[in-house]
């Protein structure tokens, strides 16, 4: 009789364990942070799901024309200059791509049909460095949790035969306002950068290519060089020879060696105009490192504001 009771109790427990494990996994999954990077094979499995919205955020002069010719099936186009920035006449006032007001960005999200529940996938034609990472950063900064950048962008998607289209994609705006408060990710302004750039307790990272940092060439802005005290880690070093992000463990080791013991609050990342800097912020997040300060104005603001300029 005792053995029978034990046997019944054992069977009951045995039947309950899978349910208990599934319950724990489900609860933890809901709390689990989504990777900021999505692989092409993952996107292939979900891109037709109703909650998934794909955006092409390429930003060359021919970006819209190229999008009209071919884009990932179902993807919508976003214009960096008009939808993800509030460009002023004088670039000394915020640089070439200052952030829009958060209220205007909320209106943009509503017009794009984005609600809190949507799973947003972003790509561009430059491995995420063009403007995909900027849109990712902005969505993260308003608290959107399900947002990812496609690893390898459009070139890698084409290479792996992702379905392409030239169809005119019609966006259905959301009927509800997108809830926003303040930008949640840290930013820093030009006066703050000037105060800390030479402070050994802080680190300013310039992600432009080495020739621009060294002052040998400047293809976009008026003056070549870099901010005093800034170090150069080109964003291209986040990628492998195929244009894919390095393994997150490799990225983590690489950046922790540069950051030392400095907390993220004492780290500033900038580029030319606050766009490609987001590529490095994306890489840091992918590596499990807390996202540091973005200097949105970047070199386009600094170099026009009468600040000290260093040439290597």
N, C-alpha and C positions, 0 to 999 in steps of 0.2 A: 504493500500500500504506500509506504513512504517513498519507495522507488518510483511508483507511478506518479505521485504528487510532484516529485523532483523532475520527473520527465515532462510533466505537463507545464510546470513553471519554466523549465528550460526551453520548451517549445514556444511558450508565450513570449519569453524574452528574445528568443531567436527571431521570431516574427516581427518584434517591435524594433529591433536594432536597425534594420535597413531604413525604416520610416524615420527613426531618430536621426540617423546619419544624414538622410536626405533633407530633413528639416534644418539641421545645422548648416549644411552646405548651402541650401537655398538662402537662409538668412545671411550668411557670410557673403554670398555672392552679391546680394543686393547692396551690401555695405562696401564691397570690394571696389577699388578704384579701377576704372576702365583705362586700358593702355592708351596713351596719346597717339600711338601709331597703329594703323591697321594694314595688314598684308593683303596683297592682291587676291590670294586664294580665299581669304576670309570675306572680302567684299563680294566676290563672285557668289558666295552662298547667301548673302543677305540683301543685295542691292535692289531687289524687286519688292522687298518688304515695305508695307505701307508707312511704317514709322521711320524709314531711312530716307534721308534727302542728301543728294550729292551736289557739291558745288565746285565749279571750275573758277579758280581765282587767279588765273594767269594774268600777267600785267605788262606784256611787251606792247609796242605800238600796234602790232597786228593781232593782239590777243583776242579781241572780239571776232575779227575776221576768221582767225584760226578756229575759234570755238564754233562759229557758224558752219565751217567746213567739216569739222569732226570733233566730237567730244564724247566722253563716256556716256553710254546709254542712260538717258534720263537725267543727266546732270544739267544744272542751271548755271548761268554765268553771273558772276559778281564783279563789279568794277571797283578796284581799289580806290581810285581817286575820288569817285563820287559817293560811294557807299561805305567805305571803311576809313575815310579821312575827311578832315575839314580844312582844306587847303586855303591858306591865306595868300594875299598878294605879296607880302614880304616874308621870305623864308626864314628871316631872322626871328620871326614870331612863331616858334614851334616847329621849324624845319619844313621839309617838303611834304611830309605826311602826318600832320598832327592828328590826334584822335578827335573824332566827332564828340559832341556832347553825348552823355549816356542816354539822354532822352531821345535824341535823334537816332542813335544806334538801336534803341528799342523799337522805334518806328520802322527802321530798316528790317529788323528781324521779323516784325509782324508782316511787312509787305512781302517777305520771302517765304511766308508760311511756316515760320519756325516757332514752335511752342516748346515749353520745358521738356516735354516727353519725347520730342523727336531725336532721332539718332543722326547726327550730322557727320558726314564724311566730306573731307575737303582735299582737293588736289590742285596742282598747277603744272606748268610745263618745265619747271626748274627744280625738281626734287623737293618741293615744299619751301624753297627759299624765296620764291618770287613774292607771293602774298598769302599762300595757304597757311603758313605758320602764323602770320599776322591775324588772319580771321580766327584761327584756333585760339590764339592768345586772347582776343577780344571776347570770344564766347566763354572761355574759361573765366575771364575776368568779370562776367556778369552772372557767374554761377551755373553755367550750362555744363552738366556733367557728362552727357553722352556726345562727345565731339572727338573726332580722330582725323589725323592726316594720313593720306594714302602713301605708304612707303614706295619711293621711286617715282611717284607722280605719273603724269601722262605717258612719258616715254616708256617706263617699265610696264605700264598697263597695256600699251600697244604691243610691246614685245611679247607679252604673255597672252595676247589674243583676247583681251577684255572686249566685250561688244561695244562698238562705236556707233555713233549716230550723227546725222546732220539735220535731224528734225528740229523744228521750232518748238522748244519746250515752254509750256505755259505754266507760270507759277500761280498757284491759288493762295492768295493772302490769307492769313489767319484772321478769324473773327474776334479773337481775344487779344488784348494788350499783352506784350511780353513784360513780365514783372522785373523791374530793375531797381537798384538802390544807388550804390556807388560802384566805381571800378574796384573790384576785390583784390586784384593782383597789384603788387607794388610798382609804382613809377617814381621817377626822380626828375627834378627840373634842373635847368642850367645853372642856377645859382648854387644849388646843393652840390652838383657835380664839381663846380669850381672850388668849393670849400674842401672837398674830400679827395680830390684827384691825386694829390701828393701825400696823403696821409697813409702811412704804412699799415694802418689798421683796416684800410679799405682797399678794394681792388676794382679797377675799371677795365673792362674787357672790350676791345674793339674787334668786331668780327669781320671787318672788311679785308680784302686781300692785302698781302704784305706790301706790294708796291704803293698802294694808296696810303697805307699806314706809314710807310717810310717817307712819303712825300715825293716819290719819284714820278707819279702820275695821278691825275684826278680827272676821270672821264665825265663826271656828273656835276660835282660842286665846283665852286670858284677857286678854292685854295686847297693845295695838297698838304698832308701832314697828319698829326694826331694830337689828341688831348694830352697835356702833361701828365705823366705817371701811368698812363694807360698801357696795358700790354696787348699784344696782338695774338688772337687765336682765330684765324679765318674760319668762317662757318663751314667752308668746304671740308674742313678736317673732321666734321661730324659724319661724313659719308665715306663709303668704300669706293672701290674702282668702278662699281656698277651703279653708283648714284643712290645706293641704299644706306640707311642709317647703320652705323656701326652697332655691334652687339651692345646692349645697355650696360653690361658689366665692363666692357672696354671703355665706353664713354664715362662711366662712373669713375673708374681708376684714373683716366686721363684728366678729368676735371677736378677731382679731389686733390690730385697732385698739384694743380695750379691754385686751387682755393685755399689749401692749407687748412688752418683752423678757423678761417673767417666765416662767420655766420652769413646766411643769405642776405640778411638785412644790410650787410656791409659790402655787398657785391653789386656792381652796376654793369649792365650789358648795353652796348650801343652799336650802331652801324652807320649808314649814311643818312637814313631818314626814318628809323624806327620800324622797318619792315623786316629786313634779313636778320636783325638782332633776335627776332622772335624765333628764327630757326634754331639758334643756340639755346634759347629758353625752352623750346620744344625738346631739344636733345637732352637738356638737363633734367626735365621732367621725366622723359623716357628712361633716364638713368637712375631715377629715384632720388634726385637731388631737389631740394626745395627751390621753387622758382624765385630768382633774385629780382632786383630792380631793373626795370626797363627805362632807359633814357630815350624817350620818344623823339625829342628834337634831334638828337644824335649829331653827326658831323655837319649836316646841312644847316643846322641852327648855330652850333658852336663856331664854325668857320666864318659866319657872317656877323658875329656879335662882338667883334673886337677883343676876343679872348686870346690868351697865349696859345701859340701853335708850335709844336715841336716837329722837326724834320730829322729823321735818323741819318 
